[in-house]
Amino acid sequence: MTKPGRLLRTVVILALAVVGWAYCGTIIGVGRQFLSIHTTLVLHAIGAPVGFALISIFYHRRYAFTSPMQTAAAFLGVVVFLDLFLAAPVFEKNYAMFSSVLGTWIPFALIFGATYLAGQWAAGGRLPPGRGGQSNDES
C-alpha cells in the first residue's frame, strides 16, 4: 500500500476534527432543548473529551499520520477556529461563549488532554518508525 499524500493526510485530520466539533455542537444544541444551560454545559464538558478520545483512538489505530501531541493540537486548533469563526458569530450571534470557563475553556483543555492521552494509549505509548510525522518522506 502506498503512503497517502499530504493533502489526503490533512483532509483526514481536518474531517475527524470537524466530526468531533459537530458532535460537541450536537450536545449543546440538543441539551439546550431539554436541559438547563448549566446542565448542558456540564454534559458538554464531559462529552467533548470522551468524543475526542474515541476519535483520537480511531485515528491513531487507522491512520496515525501525526503524533498524539500534533493530533491534539490540530484537533483543538480546528475546534477553536470553528468556534471563533462559525459558532460564535453565526450560531450564537455573539462571542459571549468565550467568557464561560465551563462552556468553552474547560472543554478546550479537556479536548486537548483527552485527544493526546487517547492517542498515546492507542499508539501503545510509542509510535513505530515512520508514523506520527516522524517520516523523512515529505510527499
C-alpha positions as a LaTeX table, in Angstrom:
\begin{tabular}{lrrr}
\hline
Residue & $x$ (\AA) & $y$ (\AA) & $z$ (\AA) \\
\hline
Met1 & 0.00 & 0.00 & 0.00 \\
Thr2 & 1.38 & 3.42 & $-0.89$ \\
Lys3 & 1.68 & 6.23 & 1.60 \\
Pro4 & $-1.12$ & 8.78 & 1.20 \\
Gly5 & $-0.16$ & 12.26 & 0.04 \\
Arg6 & $-0.01$ & 15.30 & 2.28 \\
Leu7 & $-3.38$ & 16.60 & 1.06 \\
Leu8 & $-5.16$ & 13.35 & 1.91 \\
Arg9 & $-3.49$ & 13.24 & 5.34 \\
Thr10 & $-4.57$ & 16.82 & 6.02 \\
Val11 & $-8.14$ & 16.14 & 4.87 \\
Val12 & $-8.39$ & 13.09 & 7.17 \\
Ile13 & $-7.23$ & 15.07 & 10.20 \\
Leu14 & $-9.47$ & 18.05 & 9.43 \\
Ala15 & $-12.50$ & 15.85 & 8.72 \\
Leu16 & $-12.14$ & 13.98 & 12.01 \\
Ala17 & $-11.72$ & 17.24 & 13.92 \\
Val18 & $-14.87$ & 18.63 & 12.28 \\
Val19 & $-16.74$ & 15.45 & 13.24 \\
Gly20 & $-15.69$ & 15.99 & 16.86 \\
Trp21 & $-16.69$ & 19.65 & 16.72 \\
Ala22 & $-20.11$ & 18.75 & 15.24 \\
Tyr23 & $-20.59$ & 16.14 & 17.98 \\
Cys24 & $-19.91$ & 18.84 & 20.59 \\
Gly25 & $-22.33$ & 21.18 & 18.85 \\
Thr26 & $-24.96$ & 18.47 & 18.93 \\
Ile27 & $-24.53$ & 18.06 & 22.68 \\
Ile28 & $-25.07$ & 21.80 & 23.12 \\
Gly29 & $-27.94$ & 22.03 & 20.64 \\
Val30 & $-29.90$ & 19.07 & 21.98 \\
Gly31 & $-29.08$ & 19.86 & 25.59 \\
Arg32 & $-30.49$ & 23.38 & 25.29 \\
Gln33 & $-33.80$ & 21.93 & 24.14 \\
Phe34 & $-34.28$ & 19.66 & 27.16 \\
Leu35 & $-31.98$ & 20.79 & 29.99 \\
Ser36 & $-30.84$ & 23.92 & 31.76 \\
Ile37 & $-27.86$ & 25.70 & 30.22 \\
His38 & $-25.70$ & 24.77 & 33.23 \\
Thr39 & $-26.54$ & 21.07 & 32.93 \\
Thr40 & $-25.95$ & 21.24 & 29.17 \\
Leu41 & $-22.52$ & 22.80 & 29.70 \\
Val42 & $-21.59$ & 20.15 & 32.28 \\
Leu43 & $-22.63$ & 17.40 & 29.83 \\
His44 & $-20.62$ & 19.13 & 27.11 \\
Ala45 & $-17.56$ & 19.31 & 29.40 \\
Ile46 & $-17.88$ & 15.56 & 29.97 \\
Gly47 & $-18.95$ & 14.52 & 26.48 \\
Ala48 & $-16.45$ & 16.59 & 24.50 \\
Pro49 & $-13.31$ & 14.85 & 25.80 \\
Val50 & $-14.98$ & 11.44 & 25.59 \\
Gly51 & $-15.91$ & 12.02 & 21.95 \\
Phe52 & $-12.49$ & 13.35 & 21.02 \\
Ala53 & $-10.77$ & 10.49 & 22.86 \\
Leu54 & $-12.74$ & 7.99 & 20.77 \\
Ile55 & $-11.93$ & 9.87 & 17.57 \\
Ser56 & $-8.27$ & 10.00 & 18.57 \\
Ile57 & $-8.16$ & 6.26 & 19.21 \\
Phe58 & $-9.76$ & 5.61 & 15.83 \\
Tyr59 & $-7.36$ & 7.99 & 14.11 \\
His60 & $-4.22$ & 6.59 & 15.74 \\
Arg61 & $-5.19$ & 2.99 & 15.10 \\
Arg62 & $-6.26$ & 3.58 & 11.49 \\
Tyr63 & $-4.02$ & 6.39 & 10.26 \\
Ala64 & $-1.51$ & 7.85 & 12.78 \\
Phe65 & $-0.15$ & 10.39 & 10.32 \\
Thr66 & 0.79 & 12.61 & 13.26 \\
Ser67 & 2.00 & 12.15 & 16.82 \\
Pro68 & $-0.54$ & 12.31 & 19.66 \\
Met69 & 0.68 & 15.84 & 20.53 \\
Gln70 & 0.35 & 17.02 & 16.92 \\
Thr71 & $-3.09$ & 15.44 & 16.68 \\
Ala72 & $-4.26$ & 17.10 & 19.90 \\
Ala73 & $-3.00$ & 20.48 & 18.67 \\
Ala74 & $-4.62$ & 20.04 & 15.25 \\
Phe75 & $-7.97$ & 18.89 & 16.64 \\
Leu76 & $-8.07$ & 21.71 & 19.18 \\
Gly77 & $-7.00$ & 24.23 & 16.55 \\
Val78 & $-9.90$ & 23.23 & 14.33 \\
Val79 & $-12.34$ & 23.41 & 17.26 \\
Val80 & $-11.13$ & 26.88 & 18.30 \\
Phe81 & $-11.21$ & 28.10 & 14.69 \\
Leu82 & $-14.76$ & 26.84 & 14.10 \\
Asp83 & $-16.00$ & 28.21 & 17.43 \\
Leu84 & $-14.37$ & 31.58 & 16.76 \\
Phe85 & $-15.40$ & 31.99 & 13.12 \\
Leu86 & $-18.60$ & 29.94 & 12.85 \\
Ala87 & $-20.26$ & 29.04 & 16.16 \\
Ala88 & $-19.94$ & 32.40 & 17.87 \\
Pro89 & $-20.74$ & 34.81 & 15.01 \\
Val90 & $-23.23$ & 32.66 & 13.07 \\
Phe91 & $-24.98$ & 30.36 & 15.54 \\
Glu92 & $-24.68$ & 32.31 & 18.80 \\
Lys93 & $-24.61$ & 35.76 & 17.16 \\
Asn94 & $-22.14$ & 36.95 & 19.82 \\
Tyr95 & $-18.85$ & 35.98 & 21.42 \\
Ala96 & $-20.18$ & 35.55 & 24.97 \\
Met97 & $-19.38$ & 31.82 & 24.87 \\
Phe98 & $-15.70$ & 32.71 & 25.25 \\
Ser99 & $-16.39$ & 34.30 & 28.63 \\
Ser100 & $-17.64$ & 30.96 & 30.01 \\
Val101 & $-14.97$ & 28.85 & 31.67 \\
Leu102 & $-17.31$ & 25.86 & 31.89 \\
Gly103 & $-18.72$ & 26.32 & 28.40 \\
Thr104 & $-15.50$ & 26.92 & 26.48 \\
Trp105 & $-12.17$ & 26.90 & 28.29 \\
Ile106 & $-12.57$ & 23.71 & 30.32 \\
Pro107 & $-13.81$ & 21.76 & 27.27 \\
Phe108 & $-10.89$ & 23.13 & 25.20 \\
Ala109 & $-8.39$ & 21.90 & 27.79 \\
Leu110 & $-10.15$ & 18.55 & 28.16 \\
Ile111 & $-10.37$ & 18.03 & 24.39 \\
Phe112 & $-6.63$ & 18.62 & 24.07 \\
Gly113 & $-5.78$ & 16.35 & 27.01 \\
Ala114 & $-8.15$ & 13.55 & 26.02 \\
Thr115 & $-7.01$ & 13.60 & 22.39 \\
Tyr116 & $-3.37$ & 13.46 & 23.44 \\
Leu117 & $-3.77$ & 10.76 & 26.11 \\
Ala118 & $-6.01$ & 8.58 & 23.94 \\
Gly119 & $-3.54$ & 8.92 & 21.09 \\
Gln120 & $-0.69$ & 7.88 & 23.38 \\
Trp121 & $-2.72$ & 4.91 & 24.58 \\
Ala122 & $-3.74$ & 3.88 & 21.06 \\
Ala123 & $-0.12$ & 4.08 & 19.96 \\
Gly124 & 0.93 & 1.91 & 22.90 \\
Gly125 & 2.86 & 4.79 & 24.43 \\
Arg126 & 5.16 & 4.95 & 21.40 \\
Leu127 & 4.88 & 5.28 & 17.66 \\
Pro128 & 6.51 & 2.87 & 15.22 \\
Pro129 & 9.20 & 4.28 & 12.89 \\
Gly130 & 7.75 & 6.26 & 10.01 \\
Arg131 & 4.50 & 7.02 & 11.85 \\
Gly132 & 3.26 & 10.13 & 13.56 \\
Gly133 & 5.05 & 12.73 & 11.50 \\
Gln134 & 8.47 & 11.17 & 12.04 \\
Ser135 & 8.95 & 10.12 & 8.44 \\
Asn136 & 11.54 & 11.76 & 6.24 \\
Asp137 & 9.17 & 11.40 & 3.27 \\
Glu138 & 7.66 & 14.83 & 2.56 \\
Ser139 & 5.13 & 13.66 & $-0.05$ \\
\hline
\end{tabular}
